[in-house]
Amino acid sequence: MQKITVIGAGLAGSEAAWQLAKRGVKVDLYEMRPTKFTPAHHTDLCAELVCSNSLRAAGLENAVGLLKEEMRRLDSLVMSAADHTAVPAGGALAVDRNLFSAEITRRLEEHPNVAIHREEVHALPQDAITIVASGPLTSDDLARDILRVTGEEALSFYDAAAPIVTYESIDLDKAFWASRYDKGEADYLNCPLSKEDYELFYQELINAETAEIQGFEQGDVFEGCLPIEVMAKRGIQTLTFGPLKPVGLQDPRTGKKPFAVVQLRKENQSGTLFNLVGFQTHLKWGEQKRVFSLIPGLERAEFARFGVMHRNTFLNAPKVLKADFSFTGRPSLFFAGQMTGVEGYVESAASGLLAGLNAWRKTQQLDPLVFPAETTLGGLARHLEGSSSQSFQPMNINFGLLPPLQERIRDKRLKNTKISQRSLAVLSEFCSLENLGG
């Protein structure tokens, strides 16, 4: 059987190697540690957790809890090790990080189909089926080769991302659809602010508490991605001539131009998620919720993602990746982990699981596998392929990536639980049809 190369033994690479090995595929797993370390890693263990030891919420009323359960049903190595090394953490799944990584390392080292090579990979293999899971801190040589293969516009370095809210939490009695000067389709939701609304929002914004910006040196924040709170401190009218300018917009309820307008743009094709245009920020998350909820129409907004600012490296997935995590220009080349534009430990591992499954199917000359849209595994993959390549940003899993229920349920916890029940039922049927039992 053809060997498969996996580059990087982080969460995604470890999961991909496991999914391949358990299906009888010989895997060459490359990890440059301890020969060469990144600034974030401290051990030579596979799947080292470099930040928190929490894999976030455990319950099925949370999207990441559902994703974890879907992965368990596909015999995920990461989830098995996490459950085995769990520590008390209330409603979250947290692990003893050293035991967790040691467990994954041991199981990979002991598997007869996995050969771990402790050396740096400088260039992508030419012919072998390959999964690249080298992470956001990919070594310089390999990053340059990925750039060469995928194209200069494929690899992005992002400094800022605006908050994202769910469509159903926006008050449509206050927000209205329109485009500036009625040009083109009415693609934006507009939240109008009166002079009094704006002055209150402005004062709270400039006095809100900020978090540290990770990965930046002094002067690294460029003019094009200034945090909205930094921009605001230049003067009370700065935002009304910038991201909150009302020019070309008329509130249909008053027939007049608002004093200021916050515009929201669709984040996904299904229109379940919207981002706040121009609202890149490094306010603390609690402050974002407090201050941005002062915007008329967003008083009860549910945040699928808060605004973040940090330096990272990721592929423009909608431009270069298919939903099976293969590269559009080379079907035998797969990507997994944070480099694909997923965020979070669990999401990274899930992408490794999906890339591993599809790389295996490649050896069997089977069609690519994309999970149903009702599952978080399917929602995550479809988001990477189906988003706009012009505004693509990394994303955690959230229920906004899944189709809404047909019935309207006001209780959020009950609604999310029913979404999870639907997802697991669909997953069970899909796994039976595709013979994917764990």
Salt bridges, closest charged atoms under 4 A:
ASP28 OD2 - LYS3 NZ 3.92
ASP28 OD1 - HIS117 NE2 2.87
GLU31 OE2 - ARG33 NE 3.05
GLU48 OE1 - ARG33 NH1 3.29
GLU61 OE2 - ARG413 NH2 3.46
GLU69 OE1 - ARG72 NH1 3.26
GLU69 OE2 - ARG73 NE 3.05
ASP75 OD2 - LYS22 NZ 3.06
ASP83 OD2 - ARG72 NE 2.77
GLU103 OE2 - ARG106 NH2 3.04
GLU110 OE1 - ARG106 NH1 2.89
GLU120 OE2 - LYS36 NZ 3.48
GLU120 OE2 - HIS122 ND1 3.72
ASP141 OD2 - HIS122 ND1 2.88
ASP141 OD1 - ARG144 NH2 2.50
ASP145 OD1 - ARG148 NE 2.75
GLU153 OE1 - LYS319 NZ 3.17
ASP159 OD1 - ARG311 NH1 3.38
GLU168 OE2 - LYS415 NZ 2.04
GLU199 OE2 - LYS195 NZ 2.51
GLU204 OE1 - ARG290 NH1 2.60
GLU209 OE2 - LYS284 NZ 2.87
ASP220 OD2 - ARG311 NH2 3.92
GLU223 OE2 - ARG234 NH1 2.64
GLU229 OE2 - HIS282 NE2 3.60
ASP251 OD1 - ARG253 NH1 3.71
GLU287 OE1 - ARG290 NE 2.94
GLU299 OE2 - LYS174 NZ 2.66
GLU302 OE1 - LYS412 NZ 3.91
GLU343 OE2 - HIS310 NE2 3.74
GLU347 OE2 - ARG56 NH2 2.69
GLU434 OE1 - ARG361 NH1 3.62
